[in-house]
């Protein structure tokens, strides 16, 4: 019996060491990519991290989860991806699982830094598609970035809601023809006194067009109180 226990724990230790070695290799590939910008290194890192996740233990290991999310973020930002929004969802899911499995919060600061980088990547793609006048895609990227901000808020260091990000998402929603979604976000920003007078003007125009007199008077009064002439 002692021999069986010893054999089991020896196997477990070797398995964990092998996983650590693979993660270290992934780190080196990421570091090499940052220096060379060779996208083939991202593909190599994806192959290695896929091997790590062949073991069920990786699904509850915050280091493995965050490492995979980091690699997928690089793929999102620097390679051509067939389903970028699906990849955004995967990145969010991986970081969410990493926070949950980081029970003692030993990795909290690192995870928040990684989440910020993912949010920044999604914002950059949103801005790029905006410049290309792909307003629907731009709004979708900003929605995904807001999900990353939700993770920052849910697992704070000293995080708070990114109202600037919310405002831009509302603008992109409007440009994408999603007027009601845009108005909903602007109303949320009004509730927290976000300092943009133009969003009050947008709400006033919308409620005038829709003949929503109660909402129109409410927004007019708030604008007059917050931005007296």
N, C-alpha and C positions, 0 to 999 in steps of 0.2 A: 504493500500500500504506500509506504514512504517513497518507494521508487517511482510509483505512478504519479504521485503529487509532484515529486521533483522533476519528472519528465514533463509534466504539464506546464509547470511554472518556467522551466527552461525554454520550452517551446514558445510560451507567451512572451518571455523576455526577448528572445531572438526575433519574434514577429514584430514586436514594438521597435526594436533596434532597426530592423529592416525598413519599417515605415518612416522612422526618423531619418535614416540615410536618404531615402527617396525625397523626403521633404527638403532636406538640405540641398539636394541636387536641383530641386525646383527653385529654391532661393538663388542658387548660382546662375541658373538660366535667366531668372528675372533680372538679376543684377547685370548680367551680360547684355540683355536686351536694352536696358537703360543706357548702356554705353554705346552699343552698336546700332540699335534700332532695326536689327535683323528680325523680321517677323517670323522667320523659320524657328527661332528660339521659342516663340510663344507656342507654336505647334508642338515642339518637343516637350515643353512644360505641360501642355494639356495631356499629352500621352502619358507622361510620368504620373500626373495627379490622378488620371483615370485608373492607373494601376493601383495607386494608394486606396482608391475607393472601391476596389474589388473586395477589400476586407470590410466587413460590416462595422468593425470598431471605428472606422474613419467617420461614420455618420454621427458619432457622439463625441468626437474629438474636436474641440474648438480650433486647435492649430490647423488641423487638416481642412476643416470647413473654411476657415478664413483664407488659407493658402489657395484653395480651389477658387474661391470668390475673387481673389486678387488676380489669378491667372485669367479667369473669365472676363474680368474688367479690362485687362490688357487686350484680350481678343476683341472685345466690344469696341474699344477705342481705336485700335490700330490695324484691324483686319476686316475683310469683307465678310459679314455674317448674314446668313440666309434669313434668320428670324431674330433680329436685334432686340425686339421688345420682349420676346420669350426669354432671351438671354438676360435681359434686365431683371425679369421676374426670378430667374434662377439665382442671380447674384443676391437679390434681396432675401430669398429663402435661405441661402447658405449663411449669410451674415446673421439672420434672425436665429438660425439654429446654433450658430457659434456663440451668440450672446446667452442663449438659454443654457448651453452646456458649459459656459464659463461661470460655474456656480459661485466660486470664491472671488470672482471679478479680477483675477490676476492678470487677465489680458484686456481688461476694459479699455485702457488708454490706447493700446495698439489697435484694437478692433474699431474704435471710434475714428482713429486716423485712417484706417483702411476704408471705412464706410464713407468718410469725407472724400477720399480719392475716387470712389465709385460714383458718388453724387456729382462730383466735378466732371467726371467723364461723361455722364448723362447730360449734364448742362451743356458741355461743349458740343455734343452731338445735337442737342436741341437748338443751340445757336447756329450751328452749321446748316441744319435743315431749314431753319428760319431764313437764313441768308439765301438759300436756294428756293425760297418761297413755298416750301413744302410745309405749310402751316399745321396741317393735321399731324404730321410726324413730329414737328417741333413741340406741339402741345403734348403728345404722347411721351416724349422724352422728359418733358418737365413734370409730367405726372409721375413717371418712374423716379425722377430725382426727389420729388416730394415724399415718395415712399421711403427713400433712404433717409431723408430728414426725419420722418416719423420714427425710424429706428434710433436716430440720435437722441430724439426727445424721450423715447421710451427707456433708453439705457444711458442716462446722462452722466457726463463728467460735470459740465456746467452748460449743457446744451439747452437751446430754446428753439421754438418754432422759427423757421426761416421765412419771415414775412416778405422779404424781397423776392424770394423764390416763388412764393404764393402769388405775388402781384404779377410777375412775369408769366406764370402759368395762366393766369386769368386773361392777360393780354393775348397770349397765343391761342387760348380757347376761343376768344372773340374772333381772331383772324381766321381760325379754322372753321368758323361758322357755327361754333357751339355756344351760342349766345346765353342760353340758360345756365350752362355750367360756368361760364364766365361770370355771370351775375351772382351766382351762388358763392363763388370765391371772393368777389368784391364785397359782398355782404359780410362774409366772415372777417374780412380785413377792417371793415367799418366797425365791427364789434370790438376789435382790439385797438381802435384809434390809430390805425396805420396811416402815416403821414404822406398821403398822395391826394391832392385836391382833385386831380383829373378823374379818379375813380368815382368820386361823388358826381361829377358831371356826366360820366357814363351811365351811372344808375339813374340820374334824373332824366336823361334822354330816353332810356329804356322804359321807365315807368310812365313817362309822358306818352310814348308810342303805344304802350299797352293799356293806357287809360286807368292805371292803378293809382287812384288819387290818394289813398291812405299811405301807401309806400312812398309816393312822390312827396307828400308833405313831410313825412318823417325824415327823408334824406335831405330835403331842402333845409329843414330846421337844424339838423346835425351839421350840415355844411356851414350854415350861417353862424352856428355856435363855435365851430372849430376854426373857421376861416373868416372872421369878421372883416368887413370892408373898411 
